[in-house]
C-alpha cells in the first residue's frame, strides 16, 4: 500500500475549491431540472415519460456509487474524479441537445434522448458525490474535516434552495437566438454546467496532488455486475410501485424477488473474491453499521418530506408552485445554517456525538410539529415548522459520514465513504416510495369517506401520477383554476381533494415521525469516539462491536 504524504496548504485549498465546484454541479443537477420539466415536456412531447428524466439520473448515479468508491481505493481519487467529470460533462452537453436533430436511431424522439443522456450524466454524478467526500478524507484529519463536511452539507442544501429557482429562471428567460438558431431556455439548465466543470477540471489537472491509493488489488467484476443486477430492479420497483403499477402486480413482485436474489448472490460473492467491492468485515464495525443505519433512516424521512410537501402545498392548499418553493426555503435555510455551524463546533471540540444527538432531537420535534398541519395552515405557520425540521436535519447529513470515516482503516476509506453515500441514496428512494404509498392509500380512504357523506362532491380515487399532473396543469394552465372556482360542483370537488390530501399528508408525517424515532435510537448507538487529529489510520482490522 502506498503511504500517504503531507500535502501543502495551497494544494489542499485548490483541491477543496475544485471539489466543491463539482459537488455543487452534481447536487444542482438533481434539483435544477424540476422547474424546467413542464416546458421540456411541452417541447419534447413526452408527458408519459415525465418522471424518467429524474429516474434515469437516480438509477445511474446510485448503482455506480459503490463501484466508483472501490475504483478510487484501487487507482486513486484523481483519475476517478476526472472520469466522473468527463461523463457528467458529456451527459450535460447531450441532454441540452436532446431533440435538436429529430428522431435518432436507437434513441428515438427527444424525450427518450433526454432520458438516455440524463443516465450518462448520472453515471458521472455518482463519481462526483462519492469521490468528493473521499478526497476530503484523504486530505484532512477527521477533526479538521468536520467543518468542511458541514460546508459540503450546506452546498447540498444551497443546491436544493437555488436549483429550482435557477432552473425556472433559465427556462423562462434564457431563450436566445445564436447564429440564427433558436435555443430554448430550458437547454441552458444543462449547458450552464459546462464552463464551471471545465474550470474545475483545469484546477484538478494542474493543482490537485496525486492522492494515495492502495494498489495491488483488482476489480471485483462479479460484485460490480451483481450490484447493478440487484439494485436497478429494486430502484425501479420502488419507483414504479403504487404509481405506474400496483404493488402486488407480477412485475413489481418479480423485480423485488429478483433484487433479493441478486443481493444474496452479491453477499455470497463478496465472501469468495480476494478484493471485494464491499468488504463484509466492515459490518463487524459498530460505527459503520449504526451510523449508516441512522443515515438510511434520516434520508428516508428527509426525501419523503421534501418531495411531497411542495405537492401538498400546490394541490392540498391550492398555492402556486413558486410560492411552495419559497416556503421550502425555510427547511433548506435551517439545514444550511445548522450544517455549517455544527461543522465548525465539531472541529473546535473534537466530538461529534453531542451535536448528533441535539440535531436528532430537533428533527423529531420538527416532525411532531408537521403532524399538525392542515388545508388552512398558512405559509408562515408551515415555514417555521419546516425551519425547525431543517435545523435538526443539518448535523446528521455530514456527521454520519464523518463518524464512518473516523472509524475505518485508511485503505478502506473510499469503499466506506461510498457505502455511506449508497446507503443514503437507497434510503432516499425507499423513503419517497413508502411516503407516496401511504399518501395515496390515505387519500383514497378520505375520498371514499367524503363521497359517502356528500355524493355531489364525489371524486375518483387519485394516485400520485394524478396529483403530479394536477400540479403540472396548474402551472401550465392557471386559467383553468379560475374556471373551476366559478363552477359550484368543481369547487366542491376541489375542496374535497384539498381536505382529503391534507389528512393524507398528516398520515405521511406520522410515518416520518415513527421512522425518525427509530433513526434516533440507532443514532444513540453510534460510538462516541473522539475525532482523530491525523488523516492517517493504520491498516488494521475494523473495530468490533463494542
Beta strands, then each sheet from edge to edge (+ up, - down):
strand 1: 176-178
strand 2: 181-183
sheet 1: 1+ 2-
end
